[in-house]
Amino acid sequence: MPSLKDLRNRIASVKATQKITKAMQMVAAAKLRRAQAAAEAARPYAERMEQVLANLAGGVTGSSAPKLIAGTGADKVHLLVVCTAERGLCGAFNSSIARLARDKALALKAEGKTVKIICVGKKGYDILRRQFSADIIEVVDLRGFKQVGFVNAEAIAQNILARFNAGEFDVATLFFSKFRSVISQIPTAQQIIPAQIEAGTAKSESVYDYEPDETEILETLLPRNLTVQVLRAILENAASEQGARMSAMDSATRNAGEMIKKQTQLYNRSRQAMITKELIEIISGAEAL
């Protein structure tokens, strides 16, 4: 059985940890409000961009379709863009995204496809390098930025676009976590090259005349749409990360409280046992005299 000093030190250590987890929970809650507002503000623009592209793509068929919609005509090399956080202590947020990307990579390899991975965020790289170190072609480090925004998303999108134009891959898929609530974040895989036009948005009741023609507009909008989708993924990840960290730190704080309670009970019982033992020794010595 540990001594009373050991128990006191253990209780003090857990109390210090509880203060840290409580502080991290409060910081995550403050950051969550800003991150959630940014993610929710980006959704309408991204969704409207998809609708506009769907309307434009409906008038472009065959060889006139841009390469970002038509694709390369092959399905051999897949690029997986895995967006995770730069820090841990946020529950299963990073591991759930990495697990989704890992399952996709294993399924593609089982079909005989070639897989290349770009990790946006240190934690995704730390998880995936254990199994796919030879397939990771680049790691994007965002730790030097206080707030990640459009400039970062544009740099990532331009990198992906340059690799696509160079013929390095045929299909690109973006992995991120969509924010639903503080306790619910949904790992999501979205194909960004070639752009997927959902069946429900391909037709519109309104008829539009475009000037210049659809192909020329798409040549401009499609690269921008790639940037918008990457930005949306980064903002959704930021909100999901803070929500997951808030939940994880809340659980850690409550677990620390339970541990303090148990250790305090053990300390009191040990102290009472020592006092009782000393009293028995004093009484026995007195009776012996």
N, C-alpha and C positions, 0 to 999 in steps of 0.2 A: 504494500500500500504506500502511495506517495506521502511524503511528509507534508506538514501544514504549510511550510514555506513553498514547496513545489506547487501545492494547490493554489496558494495566493498568487504566485507568479503566473500560473496558468489562467486564472480568472482575470488578472490584469491584462494579459496578452489578448484574450478573447474580447475583453471590453475595448481595447484599443482597435482591434480589427473591426468590431461592430461600429465604432465611430467612423472608420474609413468607409465601410460599405454604406453607411447612412449618408455620409457626405457625397459619395459617388452617386447614390440614388437621387439626391436632390439636384446635383449638377446635371444628371441625365434628364431629369424631369424638366429643368429649365431649357436645355438644348432641344428637347423633344418638341416643345411648342414651336420653336422657330423652324426646325427641320420638317415637322408635319405641315406647317403652313406653306413652306416652299414646295414640298412634294405635291400637295393638293393643288397649288397654283399652277404647277407644270402640267398636270393631267389634261385640262381642257385644250391647251395648245397642242399637245402631242396627239390627242384624239382627233382634233380638227384637222391637223396635218395629214393624218391617215385617211380621213374622209376625202380631203381634196385630192390626195394622190390616187385614191380609189376611183374618183370621178374622172381624173385625167387618164388613168391607166385603162379605163373602159373604152376609150377611143383610140387606143394604140394597140395594134396587133401585129403578129408576125415579125419580120425582120426589122421593122421600124421601132420596135420596143427597145428602150435603153437596156444596157447590160445589167444595171442594178436591179431591174425587174425580171428580165428574161433569164439572167444567169449566164453561165459559161456553156451550158449544155451538158455539163458533166456533173458527177456527184462523187468524186473520188477523194478529194481533200477537204476536210472540215476544219474550220477555225472556231474554237470555243473561247469566247471572251468572258472570263469569270470575274465578276465584280464582288469584292468582299471588303471588310473593314481593315484598317491599319492597326487596330488594337483589339485585344481580347476582353475578357470579363463581361461578355454579353450573351451568356448562355449558349444556345445551339445556333445562333444566328449565322456564324461563319461556316460551321460544319454542315449545316443543312444545305447551303448553297453549293459548297464543295462536293457534298454527296450527290446532289443532282447532276453536277457537271461530271463527276466520276462515273456515274451510271451511264450517262450519255456517251462518254468516251469509250467505256468498255463495250457498250452495245455497237458503236460504230466500228471498233476494232474487230469485234466478232463477225461483222459483215465484210471484213477485208478492206475497210476504208482507212485512210491516213488521217491522223488527228494532230492538230497543232493547237497550242493553248497560249493565250495571253492573259496573265493574271493582273487585274487591277486591284491592288491591295495586298499588303504583306501577308495577312493571315491565310488568304486563299493559296498563295504560293507555298507557305509553310506546310499546308495540309496536302496539296497535290504533288509536291515534289517527291514525296516518299514513294509514289507509285508511277508518276509520269514525268520524272525529271528530264528524260530525253525528249519529251514532246513539248516542253515549255520553251517558247521562242523569245518571250519578252516578259518583263515584270514592270508594271507602271507603279511608281512610288508616289503617293499623294501626301506623305507625312509633312512635307515642307510647306503645305498650304493651310492657312487658318480656316478658309472656307472654300470648298470646291465648287466651281461654277461652270459657266458656259465655256470659258477659255480652256479649262481642263478637258471638258467633253469634246470640244472641237479638235484638240490635239490628238486625243485617242481616236476619234472618228477619221481624221485625216491619215493617221497611221494605218488603220484598217483599210481605208480606201486605196492607199498607195500600194499595200500588199495585194489587194484584189486586182488592181490594174496591172501589177507585175506578174499576175498569174500564179500567185503562191497558194491560193485556195479557191474552192468552188462555192462553198456554203459557209456562212458565218452565223453563229448563234450566240446570243447575249444572255448571260445568267446573272440574275440579281434577285433580291427579295422585295416583293411588293408589300407595302405597308397597309395593313387593315386596321389594327388597333394596337394598344400597348402590349396585349398578350397574344396577338395574332399577326404573324408575318408569313407571307406565302412565297416560298422559293419558286421562281419563275424562269422559264427558258423561252426566249423570243428570237425567232429567226429574223435577222436584219438584212442579210444578203443571200439570195435575191429577196427583195422585199415581198412579204406575203400580203396579199389583198384579201381581206376577209369577204366571204360570200355575201354577208348582209350589207356591206358598204359599197359594193361594186356598182350598184344601180342607184340612181337618184331620180326622184320624181321631177325635178327641175332640169331644164335643158340649158346648157351653157355654151356660149361661143367664146373660144379662147384666142387671144392675140398676144404673142405669136402662137404657133400651133402647139398641140399637146406635147410633142416630142421635145421641142426646145424648152418648154417650161419644165418638163420632167428632168431634163439634163441639169437644171439649176436646183430644183426642189429636192431631188433624191439625195444628193450629198448633204444638204441641210437637214433633211429628215433623219439621216443617219446620226448626225450630231444631236438632234433633238431626242432621239431614242436613247442614245448613250447618256445624255444629261438627265433624262427622266429616270433611267436606271440608277444613276449615282444619287439623285435626290431621294428616290424611294429607299435606296440602301441606307442613306444617312438617317432618315426617319425610323426605319426598321431597326437600325443598330441602337439608337438611343432608346427606343421602346423595349428592345430585348435587354439592354443593359439595365434599364430601370427595373424591369421585372426580376432580373437575376440578382441585382443588389438588394431588392426588397426581400427576396427569399433568403439571401445570405444574412441580412440583418436579423430576420426572424429566427433563423437557425442559430445564429450567435447568441441570441437571447435565450433560446432553449438550452444551449450548452452552458451558458453562465448560470442558469437556474440549477441545472444538474450538478455542476461543479460546486456551487455554493452549498447545496444540500450535503454533498459529500464532505465538504470542508467542515460544516457544522457538526455532522455526525462524528467525524474523526476528532474534532476538538472536544466534543462532549465525551467521547470514549477515553481520551487522554485525561480529562479532568476526573472522570469516574475512577479511572485506574489509580490516579494519584491519591484520591480520597480513600480508596480501599487500602492503599499502602500506608497512609497516615494512620487510619483507624487500626489496622493490623499491628502497626508498630506500637501504638498507644496501649492496646490490649496486651501485647507481649511484655510491656513494662509493669 
